[in-house]
Amino acid sequence: MSTVDWALRSIGKTNFVEYFEDYKELAFSKEKITRSDKMPLAKKLLENNPNASKLSGQLIRISSAIGIFKNGWEVEALKEVIASKHPSITKDIKAKAMTLISNSTY
């Protein structure tokens, strides 16, 4: 299992695509990102996900996503989402991932 796949499992492929811009913005907001920097997004993720129950889980998600961006793996991660055969990855999510790749400045 690749490091990108491992990080995507921590985040959730659908979640990574749906909140791609939020994760990207936070990842590049400053050099050292603190827990308090992550808290507004963590609260947003918790509120928007009926299956989420803990803020700590959202903070783990955010840290994994920041790792993807800081390492420059976001296009690879989006390609993994597109290639996924998992039934929870809808055509809409794959289409959004394709759009994110085509709109990227990499």
Secondary structure, DSSP 8 states (H G I E B T S, - for coil): --HHHHHHHHH-HHHHHHTHHHHHHHHTT-SS--HHHHHHHHHHHHHH-TT---HHHHHHHHHHHHHHHHTT-HHHHHHHHHH---TTS-HHHHHHHHHHHHH---
